[in-house]
Amino acid sequence: MKPTAQDVEAIRKLREFATQQGIDVKAGRVRRTSSRFCLGVEHGDYNGTELFGVGTDRFIWIAYKPARDARMRLYSGNFPDDGVIEFNLGNIPKPKSPQIANTWARFPYGVGFVLQREGYKLKRGIDAVIYGNIPGGGMSRSASLTLNLILSLLDANGIEESDRLKIVDLAQAVENDYIGSPCGKLDQIMILFARERFGTYYNPGQRKVDYVALGKGAEGFSIVVMDTGTVRPGLEKSTYKIRRAQCEEFVDVLQKAGYKISCLADIKTGALYEKIMAEFAGRYPDLCDRLKYIFAAQKRFYEMLDAWKRGDIATVGRIFREDGIGLRDDYKISGPELETMCDIARRVPGVLGERMLGGGDKGAAGALVRAGAVSALKKAVDAGYSRSQPDFADKYAFHVCKVVDGVRIYEHLLD
């Protein structure tokens, strides 16, 4: 495939990093993994809901080639202060140890640890340089990096994993078991399976991925990501971890009360929902608020999917906005900078819907915008965000994104 202008610039940087750091990637490969934009249901994966989203054109690029032995040698242009990370695949720090807590190297460590734990025979490491332009919160930078490292290390060892959902499981295990981040599978699925011009639909009950084309005649629109400039800690240090624990706690409470459910998504009928709310709202108001969001978002999900199939992007946007209000008011996972972006966007004619993205607290907000309104939204953000959040006046960013393939490999660009 022909590289894009973004790819060409990224590969130029990778060549430069490789030369500066003395890492030989000549005649190697470049693997590009995307970011993602979730249309539904944010925070639904660990609650058992169906999922839908697209891959977006902010990426992680890794230029790599197999090492002669089991040594890993990696450099990230995004974290230059960490220098070159070197380790042997037979000598990896213990999971969740203080040694890995504050370095990006926890991701390659975790990939090596999980692959070997799961029985993959890794005889060769990789020499690699890495660069990415995915914002730091809301578009799944960590999932993109983890998937890229897994695929690159397997490739270097001549291992082909035909079960792509197994790759998703491995990537989740790196974050859950090694790093200690309680993420679900949404990010990994929406990146690994992303396909240009299609939405990715995942049914967890059937463990099945399908592709859904946007209906013919859909009006022109853009996906906009508004990075607040804030720095969000890993999910293991955020409100995400608390919300996930609350949802699991409520499932346990309901099971002990005799309800035959395994996750909050199992509460599908209005009658069952009303019965639970009547019984538990007085004793567990916060937990009932979490259920309130999941129940409503799950109902909206099917309306959103039907609208996408019809090409009714205005309805998709309206539901995206309603989800954002639910995440703010019932799930209580947003943050002041995120809501400042949403408040600004909501007032711009032609913005169809807006909400926070990703794990919450900090990071980025997203919007679905009629094509002709993108410049007006940018002007509004430039004028309003700096005024409302002066501490981040020189840190925020505005991204207009396209729907893209989740994974691409480029050959012969490092020769």
C-alpha positions in Angstrom: 0.0 0.0 0.0 1.2 3.5 -0.8 2.2 5.4 2.4 0.3 8.6 3.3 1.8 12.0 3.9 1.6 11.2 7.6 3.4 7.9 7.1 6.2 9.5 5.1 6.8 12.1 7.8 6.6 9.5 10.6 9.1 7.2 8.8 11.4 10.1 8.3 11.4 10.6 12.1 11.9 6.9 12.7 15.0 6.9 10.4 16.3 9.9 12.3 15.8 8.3 15.7 17.4 5.1 14.5 20.5 6.9 13.3 20.7 9.0 16.5 20.4 6.0 18.8 22.5 3.6 16.8 19.6 1.1 16.3 19.8 -0.8 13.0 16.4 -1.1 11.4 17.6 -1.1 7.8 15.7 -3.4 5.5 13.2 -3.9 8.3 9.4 -3.4 8.4 7.2 -0.5 9.5 4.0 -1.5 11.2 1.3 1.2 11.7 -1.5 0.8 14.2 -4.4 3.3 14.5 -6.3 5.0 17.2 -10.0 4.5 17.7 -13.3 6.4 18.1 -16.0 4.6 20.1 -19.6 5.3 19.1 -21.1 3.0 21.6 -20.9 1.9 24.4 -18.1 3.8 26.1 -17.3 1.8 29.3 -19.6 -0.9 28.0 -17.0 -3.6 27.4 -16.4 -4.5 31.0 -20.1 -4.3 31.6 -20.9 -6.8 28.8 -22.6 -4.6 26.2 -22.2 -4.8 22.5 -19.7 -2.3 21.0 -19.3 -0.2 17.9 -16.6 2.2 16.7 -14.1 3.0 14.0 -10.4 3.3 13.5 -9.0 6.8 13.2 -6.0 8.3 11.6 -3.7 9.0 14.6 -1.2 6.3 14.8 1.7 4.4 16.4 4.5 3.5 14.0 7.1 0.9 14.8 10.1 0.4 12.5 11.7 -2.9 13.5 13.6 -6.0 12.5 14.4 -9.2 14.3 17.4 -9.2 16.6 20.1 -11.9 16.4 19.2 -13.2 19.9 16.5 -12.7 22.6 17.5 -9.2 23.3 14.9 -6.3 23.0 16.3 -2.9 22.0 13.8 -0.1 21.7 13.7 3.6 21.5 10.5 5.8 21.6 10.7 9.3 20.1 7.8 10.3 22.3 9.7 9.5 25.5 13.3 10.5 24.7 14.3 10.9 28.4 13.9 7.2 28.9 16.6 6.6 26.3 17.1 3.2 24.7 15.3 0.4 26.6 17.3 -2.9 26.5 16.4 -6.2 28.1 16.5 -9.9 27.5 13.2 -11.7 27.0 14.4 -14.2 29.7 14.9 -11.4 32.2 11.7 -9.3 32.5 10.8 -7.4 35.7 7.9 -8.8 37.7 4.3 -7.7 36.9 3.0 -4.6 38.6 6.4 -3.9 40.3 7.6 -0.4 41.2 10.4 -0.8 38.7 7.9 -0.6 35.8 5.3 1.9 37.2 6.6 5.1 35.6 8.2 4.1 32.3 6.7 3.4 28.9 8.9 0.3 28.9 6.2 -1.5 30.9 4.5 -2.2 27.6 7.3 -4.1 25.9 8.1 -5.8 29.2 4.5 -6.8 29.4 4.3 -8.0 25.9 7.3 -10.3 26.4 6.0 -11.5 29.7 2.5 -12.4 28.5 3.5 -14.0 25.2 5.9 -16.3 27.0 3.4 -17.1 29.7 0.9 -18.1 27.1 3.3 -20.5 25.5 4.7 -18.6 22.6 8.4 -19.5 21.9 10.3 -16.3 21.6 13.8 -16.9 20.4 14.4 -13.5 19.0 13.8 -10.0 20.2 13.5 -6.9 18.1 15.5 -3.8 17.4 12.9 -1.0 17.0 12.3 2.7 17.0 8.8 4.0 17.8 6.9 7.2 17.2 3.2 8.1 17.7 0.8 11.0 17.3 -2.2 9.7 19.2 -3.4 12.1 22.0 -2.6 10.9 25.5 -6.1 10.2 26.7 -9.3 9.0 24.9 -8.1 7.5 21.6 -6.4 4.4 23.0 -2.7 5.1 22.7 -1.7 2.3 25.1 -3.8 -0.4 23.2 -2.4 0.7 19.9 1.2 0.4 21.2 0.5 -2.9 22.8 -1.0 -4.4 19.7 1.8 -3.1 17.5 4.5 -4.6 19.8 2.7 -8.0 20.0 2.3 -8.3 16.2 5.9 -7.1 15.6 7.4 -9.5 18.1 5.4 -12.5 16.8 6.4 -11.6 13.3 10.1 -11.4 14.3 9.8 -14.9 15.6 7.9 -16.3 12.5 4.8 -16.9 14.5 1.4 -16.2 12.9 -1.6 -16.2 15.3 -4.6 -16.8 13.1 -7.1 -16.1 15.8 -7.3 -12.3 15.9 -9.4 -12.3 19.0 -6.6 -14.2 20.7 -4.4 -11.2 19.9 -7.0 -9.0 21.6 -6.9 -11.2 24.7 -3.1 -11.0 24.8 -3.2 -7.2 24.5 -5.7 -7.0 27.3 -3.6 -9.3 29.5 -0.6 -7.1 29.1 -2.5 -4.2 30.6 -4.6 -6.2 33.1 -2.1 -8.8 34.4 1.3 -7.1 33.9 0.7 -3.4 34.2 -2.3 -3.5 36.5 -4.6 -1.5 34.3 -8.2 -2.8 34.5 -9.1 -2.1 30.8 -11.7 -4.1 28.9 -11.4 -5.2 25.2 -13.1 -2.2 23.5 -9.9 -0.4 22.5 -8.0 -3.5 21.2 -11.0 -4.7 19.1 -11.7 -1.3 17.6 -8.1 -0.9 16.5 -7.1 -4.4 15.5 -10.3 -5.0 13.4 -10.8 -1.5 12.1 -11.5 -1.2 8.4 -11.5 1.9 6.2 -15.1 3.1 5.3 -16.7 0.7 7.9 -17.8 0.6 11.5 -16.7 -2.3 13.6 -19.5 -4.1 15.5 -18.6 -6.6 18.3 -21.0 -8.9 19.9 -19.5 -10.3 23.1 -22.1 -13.0 23.6 -21.1 -14.5 20.3 -17.5 -13.3 20.4 -18.0 -12.1 16.9 -16.9 -9.1 14.9 -18.9 -7.8 11.9 -18.5 -4.8 9.7 -21.2 -2.2 9.1 -21.1 0.2 6.2 -22.4 3.7 6.7 -25.7 4.0 4.8 -25.7 5.5 1.3 -26.6 9.1 1.1 -25.2 10.0 4.6 -24.4 13.7 4.8 -20.8 14.8 4.9 -19.4 14.9 8.4 -16.1 14.8 10.2 -14.9 13.1 13.3 -13.2 15.7 15.5 -11.1 15.0 18.6 -10.4 17.9 21.0 -7.4 17.1 23.1 -7.7 19.1 26.3 -3.9 19.2 26.9 -4.4 17.5 30.3 -2.3 14.5 31.3 -4.3 11.5 32.4 -2.5 8.8 34.5 -2.9 5.2 33.5 -6.3 3.6 34.0 -4.9 1.8 37.1 -4.6 5.2 38.7 -7.8 6.8 37.6 -11.6 7.0 38.2 -12.0 4.2 35.6 -10.7 1.7 38.1 -13.2 2.8 40.7 -16.1 2.8 38.2 -15.3 -0.7 37.1 -15.1 -1.9 40.7 -18.4 -0.3 41.4 -20.1 -2.1 38.5 -18.6 -5.4 39.6 -19.7 -4.8 43.2 -23.3 -4.1 42.0 -23.4 -7.3 40.0 -22.3 -9.2 43.1 -25.0 -7.5 45.2 -27.6 -8.4 42.7 -26.4 -12.0 42.4 -26.6 -12.4 46.1 -30.1 -11.0 46.0 -31.1 -13.8 43.6 -30.9 -12.0 40.2 -29.5 -14.3 37.5 -27.1 -12.0 35.8 -23.4 -12.1 35.1 -22.9 -8.4 34.2 -24.9 -5.1 34.1 -25.7 -5.6 30.4 -27.8 -8.6 31.3 -30.4 -6.2 32.7 -32.2 -5.6 29.4 -35.9 -5.3 30.0 -37.6 -2.2 31.4 -39.5 -4.3 34.0 -36.3 -5.9 35.4 -34.5 -2.5 35.4 -37.4 -0.8 37.3 -37.6 -3.7 39.8 -33.9 -3.4 40.6 -34.0 0.4 40.8 -37.0 0.3 43.2 -35.3 -2.3 45.4 -31.8 -0.8 45.5 -31.8 2.9 44.8 -32.3 3.8 48.4 -29.4 1.7 49.6 -27.0 2.0 46.7 -27.7 5.3 44.9 -24.3 5.5 43.3 -24.3 2.0 42.0 -27.8 2.5 40.7 -26.5 5.6 38.8 -23.9 3.4 37.1 -26.7 1.0 36.1 -28.8 3.9 34.9 -26.2 4.9 32.4 -25.4 1.3 31.1 -29.1 0.5 30.7 -29.9 3.7 28.8 -26.7 3.5 26.7 -27.5 -0.1 25.8 -31.0 0.8 24.6 -29.6 3.8 22.6 -27.0 1.5 21.1 -29.4 -0.3 18.8 -31.0 2.9 17.7 -27.6 4.3 16.9 -26.6 1.2 14.9 -29.8 1.3 12.9 -29.2 5.0 12.2 -25.7 4.3 11.0 -26.9 1.7 8.6 -29.5 4.2 7.2 -26.9 6.9 6.9 -28.7 9.0 9.4 -25.7 10.7 10.9 -27.7 13.3 12.7 -29.3 10.6 14.8 -25.9 9.0 15.4 -24.7 12.4 16.6 -27.8 13.0 18.9 -27.2 9.6 20.6 -23.5 10.4 20.9 -24.5 13.6 22.8 -27.0 11.7 25.0 -24.3 9.2 25.9 -22.0 12.1 26.9 -24.6 13.5 29.2 -25.1 10.1 30.8 -21.4 9.6 31.2 -21.2 13.0 32.9 -24.3 12.8 35.1 -24.9 9.1 35.9 -21.6 7.4 35.3 -19.7 10.5 36.6 -16.5 9.7 34.7 -15.8 13.0 33.0 -13.7 16.0 34.1 -13.9 19.8 34.0 -11.6 20.3 31.0 -13.5 17.6 29.0 -16.8 19.2 29.8 -15.5 22.6 28.9 -14.7 21.3 25.4 -18.2 19.7 25.2 -19.9 22.9 26.3 -18.1 24.9 23.7 -18.9 22.3 20.9 -22.5 22.0 21.9 -23.1 25.7 21.1 -21.7 25.5 17.6 -24.3 25.1 14.8 -23.5 22.0 12.8 -22.1 20.0 15.7 -24.3 16.9 15.8 -23.0 15.5 19.1 -20.1 15.6 21.5 -18.8 13.8 24.6 -15.8 12.8 26.5 -13.7 9.9 25.1 -12.0 7.0 26.7 -11.3 6.3 30.3 -12.4 9.6 31.7 -11.0 12.3 34.1 -8.6 13.9 31.6 -7.6 13.5 27.9 -9.8 14.2 24.9 -13.4 14.9 24.0 -14.9 14.0 20.6 -17.5 15.4 18.3 -19.4 14.4 15.1 -19.6 17.6 13.0 -21.2 18.5 9.7 -18.4 19.0 7.2 -19.1 22.7 6.8 -19.0 23.4 10.5 -15.5 22.1 11.3 -13.8 25.5 10.9 -16.5 27.2 13.1 -15.9 24.6 15.8 -12.2 25.1 15.7 -12.6 28.9 16.0 -14.9 28.4 18.9 -12.5 26.1 20.7 -9.6 28.4 20.0 -11.5 31.3 21.5 -13.3 29.6 24.3 -11.1 26.9 25.7 -8.1 29.1 26.4 -10.3 31.6 28.2 -12.1 29.0 30.3 -9.0 26.8 30.9 -6.0 29.2 30.8 -3.6 26.6 32.3 -4.0 24.6 29.1 -4.1 27.5 26.6 -0.8 26.3 25.0 -1.4 22.6 25.4 -4.7 21.7 23.8 -5.0 20.4 20.2 -7.7 20.0 17.6 -7.7 16.9 15.4 -9.9 16.3 12.3 -9.9 12.5 11.8 -10.6 10.0 9.0 -11.8 6.4 9.3 -8.9 4.1 8.5 -7.7 0.5 8.6 -6.5 -0.5 12.1 -3.2 -2.1 11.0 -0.9 -1.6 8.0 2.5 -3.0 7.3 5.0 -1.2 5.0 7.9 -3.1 3.3 11.0 -1.7 1.8 10.7 1.8 3.2 13.7 1.4 5.4 16.1 -0.1 2.8 
